[in-house]
Amino acid sequence: MTPPLIYNLFPRLVGPLTRWPEHAERARSMGFNWLYLNPWHYPGFSGSLYAPKELWRMNPLFQAPGADGHDLGPLRDFLARMRARGLPVMMDLVINHTAKDAPLLDEHPEWFVRDAQGQVQSPFVVDPDDPAKVTVWGDLAEVDNEHAENRDALWDYWTDVVRRSLDLGFAGFRCDAAYKVPAALWRRLIETAKAADPGIVFFAETLGAPLEPIRALKDAGFDFFFNSSKWWDLTQPWALKQHEEFRHIAPSIAFPESHDTARLAEESGGREPVQRQRYALAAAYSAGVMLPIGYEFGFKKQVNVVHTQPSDWERRHWDLRAFIARVNRLKSETPLLQGEGVLRAPGGLTGDLLALERRADDGADAPRGWVVINKVWDEPRTALLSQWVPGDARQTHRLYRVCRDDAPAGGEPLPEQLELGPAEVVYVL
């Protein structure tokens, strides 16, 4: 199966739809085979992309001047063009809430969660480390997909949203806060979409969710989940435990940063080797990988769903397009880097170097390779490769220095002693 290599085109940073193709073409030149588009719908009073007010009207920020927002023909044409270019587009499917000023509240007040006073309730989240910290999204109204009066009509409404989105030309859905929606509803939506087009792909966003709601989605039919490897410090055991747990639910997508996180270039103090390290790790960690627009140029300003605008486009701090294309090509062409795989750390997690063994499956004779990472950002490290890689692999495997632009594309023979630059990652395949 071709691994999902996803480029997130954040529309607030790019601007009108007429500018999207040039950025999509850059993604395609780097080897990405999916385009992920954050919500394009007409927003509520807050202006947040994730506060959809009217689902079949274009956000004015993305229209050409003077265009009719209800005319979705330009969007339809863009989606058709992208699919023809081998870059199908997925959209956010937000069905756990709407904008608080959405007409749907007046049309179907019975579909929304109410508090003790009968007022529409906004979604919120409690910090698991400090229950006193509660974040409330006051611009949103929480949909009651589980217990709403006339729930069948509500589910019919979401089914129609999926069908109409497919008719527009979307080829996949990133299902926002999937764990907050009943698995039975997801199963219905996924089955409906795949009956119309078996190639439609559903990605579940469950970051930060408790384990039980995620496990409940196992039989919903999702093709992929997004994993939390972005937050792994390469030393704590939780990431490998999570990978082992979740691979039995569905394959996953890793990412070094997203539109919800700080920019890695800012977090790392502008260290380009770290930028390379975390993408090389993400590409080898799981079935698919996602990259937000601007990562290739080392952008430092985090995008914002309310405030970001095209004037926030930054100068290039560096240019990683050739590196990203090299990693994407290797992942696309190497069966061992596809699928979720089975990850182990044969030398343990302590120390300055981490070696991950990646197996194709649980079988004793399953194909395997290794990803070796220098955890140290500013200094090189040297080690004997044989402490992780057995001698018989010397005849069958090669070393890929994916982080080095001058390394041979076809790899090189395995050395006795492995020298890694600051934050460098190598593949043994």
C-alpha positions, 0 to 999 in steps of 0.5 A: 500500500502506498504510504500516505505522505501528507502536506498540510496546506494551511489556507489562512497562511496562503490566502485565496484559492487562486494561490493554492495550486502553486503551494500544492505543486511544491508539495507534489515536487517533494513527493507528497501524495496527499494534500490536507486542507483545514476548514474552508467553510464560512466561519462564525463570529470568532473567525476561527477555521474550526468554528464552522457557521455555514458549511456550503459557503466559502470563507471570504478569506479564500475567495477571489475579490467579488466572488460569490461565496455560495459558488463552490465551482472554483473549489470543485475545479481545484479538487479535480485538478489536484486529483488529476495531478496525483495529489488528492485532497482531504478536508477536516470533518468537524461534526462534534461542534458548530459555531455558536452563531450557526443557523443550525442552532435555530433550525435544530435546537434539539441537536445541541448539548444544554447545560442545567439552565438550558443554555447551549453548552460549549465544548471544553477540555480538562488538563489531565495533569491539573483538573483545575485547568479547564479550557472552554471554547466559547465560540463553539456549540457542542453537538449532541451526537449521542443523545440528541432528540431526533438523533436519526435526523441529525445522523442523516444530516452528517451523512449528507455532509459527507456525500456532498463533500465527496461530490465536491471532489474531496478524497479523504477526511481528517475527522476532528476530535474523533473520540468525541463522536460515537463510533457507530456514527463514524461507522455509518459515515465511513460505510456510506463514503466507501460505498460511493468510492472505496478509495475514500480514506478516513483519518482519525484525530484523537490526540490527547484522548484517553485510551478507552475512547480511542479503543472504542473506535477500533471497529468504526472503520478508520483507515489511519490515526494520528499518533503522538510521536511528535512529543517523544523525547526519544528516552521515555518508554511511553511512545513505543508502548503507545505504538504497540497498543495502537497498531492493533487499532489502525495504522497511524500518521506521525508528524514533527509539528502540526497546525496545533503545535509550536513550530519546531524551528522555534522550539529547537532554537533554529537548529536545522539538524533537529528539523531534519531529525524529526522528519526522518524519524516521523517518516520511519516511525509509522505508516504515514507522515504529515508535514505542515506548510512552511516546515521545509523553510524553517518557519518559526511563527506558529499558525493560528486558526483565528489570526494567521494571514498571508502577511505572516509568510516568513523568509526562508531560514533554510530550504529542506525540499531536497531532503524531504523529497529524498526521505519521501522517495525512500519511504515510497519505494521501500516496503519495510518503511510502509505499513505500521510496522513493529518497533523495538529498541534493542539497546534500550532507551537510555544514552545519547544514541537510540537504535529502533528496530523496525519489523514488517510484522510480528513474525520471527522471520519478518523483514527488519531494518534499523533507525539510528538517531543521535539524540544530542542536538549539538555534538556528533557521536560515534558507536559500533553499529554491530551493537544493534545490527547483527552481522548477517545484515551486513550482506543484505542491508545498506546504510542511508544517511538521509539527513546528508544532502551529499550522501549517495541515493542508493545507500552505502555498505554498512560500516564497522563504526558509525559516525553520526553528526549532531541530531543525525538520523540514519536508516539501515535498510 
